Amino acid sequence: MSRIDDLFADLQSRNRKAFIAFITAGDPDVQMSAEILAGLPAAGADIIELGMPFTDPMADGPAIQAASQRALAAGQTLQGTLNMVADFRAENDTTPIVLMGYYNPIYHYGVDKFIAEAKQVGVDGLIIVDLPAEEDGELCLPAMQAGLNFIRLATPTTDDKRLPHVLNNTSGFVYYVSITGITGAAAPQQQAVADNIARIKQQTQLPVCVGFGIRTPEQAAALAASSDGVVVGSALVDVIAETAENRADTVKQVLALASALAEGVNKK
């Protein structure tokens, strides 16, 4: 049982849903990013997705692309991201952390080295958006053998023929992408999301969480009704961008939005 497994078992026993918060490691700078990361659990984040900055984040919209650029400009590296997790774990040993990003930085860092260090510092899972199931030997299988959850994306275009391939070797939870296209591009359609999540649940017992395009507590509440959790990234990253010139209130504002979203996820 991983931290992620334990979390969903606990939430299910209390009839609650997961609020999953995404931020980009090192955005807007290393120190402030670490402060936001440290504050997210108290603000209501059940799981934290920590983006690994990359120069070509092709699945991400303008907000998270800009976040990656800010982080890279501030000197963030993959080693620095792993160091952030280690520092977080010194104070928090319970909140699951999932690293989300692209295979290129991991490949150049060294797959075996990355997996060993990720496990050592306390990473719980990986979401690598550009590695399909056909490439499981590259990272998925070694990561799972090391005890890391490998979380796969299902999309509105993942049909019943493709779905078993997506679910194969997936662990932790399934991330359902609520819209076609890039992050933050459009608002998801509640009924379409509910129908697709029900279809996915017919083929897996894993929790299914929904992300992409969710920006408000009201949207979070609506989509939590048909899922096991809600992921929000672009809306939080936008707050960082909007306060980039005067960062005095950045941490406070990001955590305030996270708190409101967490309340929305479990609004009765």
C-alpha positions as CSV (number, residue, x, y, z in Angstrom):
1,M,0.0,0.0,0.0
2,S,1.4,3.4,-1.0
3,R,0.6,6.8,0.5
4,I,-1.8,7.3,-2.4
5,D,-3.6,4.0,-1.7
6,D,-3.8,4.8,1.9
7,L,-5.2,8.2,1.2
8,F,-8.0,7.0,-1.1
9,A,-8.9,4.3,1.3
10,D,-9.2,6.9,4.1
11,L,-11.2,9.3,2.0
12,Q,-13.6,6.6,0.9
13,S,-14.2,5.5,4.5
14,R,-15.2,9.1,5.2
15,N,-17.2,9.6,2.0
16,R,-14.9,12.3,0.9
17,K,-13.2,13.2,-2.4
18,A,-9.6,14.1,-3.1
19,F,-8.5,17.6,-3.9
20,I,-5.3,17.4,-5.9
21,A,-3.3,20.6,-6.4
22,F,-0.8,21.1,-9.1
23,I,2.1,23.6,-9.0
24,T,5.2,23.8,-11.1
25,A,8.4,23.2,-9.0
26,G,10.5,26.4,-8.9
27,D,7.7,28.8,-9.9
28,P,8.1,31.8,-9.5
29,D,11.3,31.0,-7.7
30,V,12.7,28.2,-5.6
31,Q,12.0,29.7,-2.2
32,M,8.4,30.8,-2.9
33,S,7.6,27.6,-4.6
34,A,8.8,25.7,-1.6
35,E,6.6,27.9,0.7
36,I,3.6,27.2,-1.5
37,L,4.3,23.5,-1.5
38,A,4.7,23.4,2.3
39,G,1.4,25.2,2.8
40,L,-0.8,23.2,0.4
41,P,-1.7,20.4,2.8
42,A,-3.0,22.8,5.5
43,A,-4.9,24.6,2.7
44,G,-6.7,21.3,2.0
45,A,-4.7,19.6,-0.7
46,D,-4.9,15.8,-0.3
47,I,-2.4,15.1,-3.0
48,I,0.2,17.4,-4.6
49,E,1.2,17.2,-8.2
50,L,4.6,18.8,-8.6
51,G,5.4,19.8,-12.2
52,M,8.9,19.1,-13.5
53,P,9.7,22.2,-15.6
54,F,10.4,21.5,-19.2
55,T,11.2,23.7,-22.2
56,D,8.5,22.1,-24.4
57,P,5.4,21.1,-22.3
58,M,3.3,20.2,-25.3
59,A,0.2,19.0,-23.3
60,D,0.1,22.2,-21.3
61,G,-1.6,25.5,-22.0
62,P,-0.1,29.0,-21.8
63,A,-0.4,29.2,-18.0
64,I,1.6,26.1,-17.2
65,Q,4.0,26.7,-20.2
66,A,4.7,30.1,-18.7
67,A,5.2,28.6,-15.2
68,S,7.8,26.2,-16.6
69,Q,9.6,29.2,-18.2
70,R,9.6,31.2,-15.0
71,A,10.9,28.2,-13.1
72,L,13.7,27.4,-15.6
73,A,14.6,31.1,-15.7
74,A,14.9,31.0,-11.9
75,G,17.3,28.1,-12.1
76,Q,15.1,25.1,-11.4
77,T,16.4,21.7,-12.4
78,L,15.2,18.2,-12.0
79,Q,17.7,17.7,-9.2
80,G,16.3,20.8,-7.6
81,T,12.8,19.4,-7.9
82,L,13.8,16.2,-6.1
83,N,15.5,18.4,-3.4
84,M,12.2,20.2,-2.9
85,V,10.5,16.9,-2.2
86,A,13.2,15.9,0.2
87,D,12.8,19.2,2.1
88,F,9.0,18.8,2.1
89,R,9.3,15.3,3.5
90,A,11.4,16.5,6.4
91,E,8.2,18.2,7.7
92,N,5.4,16.2,6.1
93,D,5.5,12.4,5.8
94,T,1.9,11.8,4.9
95,T,0.7,13.9,2.0
96,P,1.3,12.1,-1.3
97,I,3.5,13.8,-3.9
98,V,3.2,13.0,-7.6
99,L,5.8,14.3,-10.1
100,M,4.2,15.3,-13.4
101,G,5.9,16.1,-16.6
102,Y,7.7,14.8,-19.6
103,Y,10.1,12.0,-20.3
104,N,12.9,14.0,-21.9
105,P,14.3,15.5,-18.6
106,I,14.1,12.1,-16.9
107,Y,15.9,10.4,-19.9
108,H,18.7,12.9,-19.8
109,Y,19.0,12.7,-16.0
110,G,19.2,8.9,-16.2
111,V,16.1,6.7,-15.7
112,D,17.6,4.4,-13.0
113,K,19.2,7.3,-11.1
114,F,15.9,9.3,-11.3
115,I,13.8,6.4,-10.0
116,A,16.2,5.6,-7.2
117,E,16.4,9.2,-6.0
118,A,12.7,9.9,-6.4
119,K,11.9,6.9,-4.2
120,Q,14.6,7.9,-1.7
121,V,13.3,11.5,-1.3
122,G,9.7,10.4,-0.9
123,V,8.0,10.7,-4.2
124,D,4.9,8.6,-4.4
125,G,3.9,8.5,-8.1
126,L,4.7,9.7,-11.6
127,I,2.5,11.1,-14.4
128,I,4.5,11.3,-17.6
129,V,2.2,12.6,-20.2
130,D,4.2,11.7,-23.3
131,L,4.9,8.0,-22.6
132,P,2.1,5.8,-24.0
133,A,1.4,2.3,-22.7
134,E,3.4,0.8,-25.5
135,E,6.6,2.3,-23.9
136,D,6.1,0.8,-20.4
137,G,9.5,-0.7,-20.5
138,E,11.1,2.8,-20.6
139,L,9.9,4.0,-17.2
140,C,6.6,2.6,-16.0
141,L,7.7,-0.9,-15.2
142,P,11.0,0.1,-13.5
143,A,9.2,2.7,-11.5
144,M,6.5,0.3,-10.4
145,Q,9.2,-2.3,-9.4
146,A,10.7,0.4,-7.2
147,G,7.4,1.1,-5.5
148,L,6.3,4.2,-7.3
149,N,2.7,4.5,-8.6
150,F,2.5,5.1,-12.3
151,I,-0.6,7.2,-13.0
152,R,-1.9,7.2,-16.5
153,L,-4.1,9.7,-18.4
154,A,-7.4,8.7,-20.0
155,T,-9.1,11.3,-22.3
156,P,-12.5,11.8,-24.0
157,T,-11.0,10.1,-27.1
158,T,-9.9,7.0,-25.2
159,D,-12.4,4.5,-26.5
160,D,-13.3,1.1,-25.1
161,K,-10.8,-0.6,-27.3
162,R,-7.9,1.6,-26.2
163,L,-8.9,1.9,-22.5
164,P,-7.6,-1.6,-21.4
165,H,-4.1,-0.6,-22.7
166,V,-4.3,2.7,-20.7
167,L,-5.3,0.9,-17.5
168,N,-2.7,-1.8,-17.8
169,N,0.1,-1.2,-15.3
170,T,-1.7,1.9,-14.0
171,S,-1.7,2.3,-10.2
172,G,-2.6,4.9,-7.6
173,F,-5.4,6.5,-9.6
174,V,-6.5,7.1,-13.1
175,Y,-6.3,10.7,-14.2
176,Y,-9.3,11.5,-16.5
177,V,-8.6,14.5,-18.8
178,S,-11.9,16.2,-18.9
179,I,-11.5,18.0,-22.2
180,T,-9.7,17.5,-25.5
181,G,-6.7,19.8,-26.0
182,I,-4.3,21.5,-23.6
183,T,-4.6,22.4,-19.9
184,G,-6.7,25.3,-18.9
185,A,-8.1,25.6,-22.5
186,A,-11.9,25.2,-21.8
187,A,-14.4,24.3,-19.2
188,P,-15.4,20.6,-18.9
189,Q,-18.9,19.5,-19.6
190,Q,-20.3,17.9,-16.4
191,Q,-22.5,15.2,-18.0
192,A,-19.9,14.1,-20.6
193,V,-17.3,13.8,-17.8
194,A,-19.7,11.8,-15.6
195,D,-20.5,9.4,-18.5
196,N,-16.9,8.8,-19.3
197,I,-15.9,8.3,-15.7
198,A,-18.7,5.7,-15.3
199,R,-17.4,4.0,-18.4
200,I,-13.8,3.9,-17.0
201,K,-15.0,2.6,-13.7
202,Q,-16.6,-0.4,-15.4
203,Q,-13.0,-1.5,-16.3
204,T,-11.0,-0.7,-13.1
205,Q,-11.3,-0.5,-9.4
206,L,-8.8,2.3,-9.2
207,P,-10.0,5.8,-8.1
208,V,-10.7,8.1,-11.1
209,C,-9.8,11.7,-10.7
210,V,-10.7,14.5,-13.1
211,G,-8.6,17.4,-14.2
212,F,-8.0,20.0,-17.0
213,G,-10.2,23.2,-17.2
214,I,-11.3,23.3,-13.6
215,R,-11.0,26.8,-12.2
216,T,-13.6,27.5,-9.5
217,P,-15.0,25.8,-6.4
218,E,-18.3,25.5,-8.1
219,Q,-16.8,23.5,-11.0
220,A,-14.8,21.4,-8.5
221,A,-18.0,20.6,-6.6
222,A,-19.9,19.6,-9.8
223,L,-17.1,17.3,-11.1
224,A,-16.4,15.8,-7.7
225,A,-19.9,14.4,-7.7
226,S,-19.0,11.8,-10.4
227,S,-15.4,11.2,-9.6
228,D,-13.0,10.3,-6.8
229,G,-11.1,13.5,-6.9
230,V,-10.5,16.8,-8.7
231,V,-7.2,18.1,-10.0
232,V,-6.6,21.9,-10.3
233,G,-3.5,23.4,-11.8
234,S,-3.8,26.3,-14.2
235,A,-6.1,28.3,-11.9
236,L,-3.4,28.1,-9.1
237,V,-0.6,28.8,-11.5
238,D,-2.5,31.9,-12.8
239,V,-2.4,33.4,-9.3
240,I,1.4,33.1,-9.3
241,A,1.5,34.8,-12.7
242,E,-0.8,37.6,-11.7
243,T,1.3,38.4,-8.6
244,A,4.6,38.0,-10.4
245,E,5.5,41.7,-10.3
246,N,4.8,42.1,-6.6
247,R,5.2,38.8,-4.8
248,A,4.4,39.9,-1.3
249,D,1.0,38.2,-1.3
250,T,1.7,35.3,-3.8
251,V,1.8,32.5,-1.3
252,K,-1.2,33.8,0.7
253,Q,-3.3,34.1,-2.5
254,V,-2.4,30.7,-3.9
255,L,-3.2,29.0,-0.6
256,A,-6.5,30.9,-0.3
257,L,-7.6,29.7,-3.7
258,A,-6.5,26.2,-2.9
259,S,-8.5,26.3,0.3
260,A,-11.6,27.5,-1.5
261,L,-11.2,24.7,-4.1
262,A,-10.7,22.1,-1.4
263,E,-14.0,23.2,0.2
264,G,-15.7,23.0,-3.2
265,V,-14.6,19.4,-3.8
266,N,-16.3,18.3,-0.6
267,K,-19.2,20.7,-0.6
268,K,-22.4,18.9,0.5
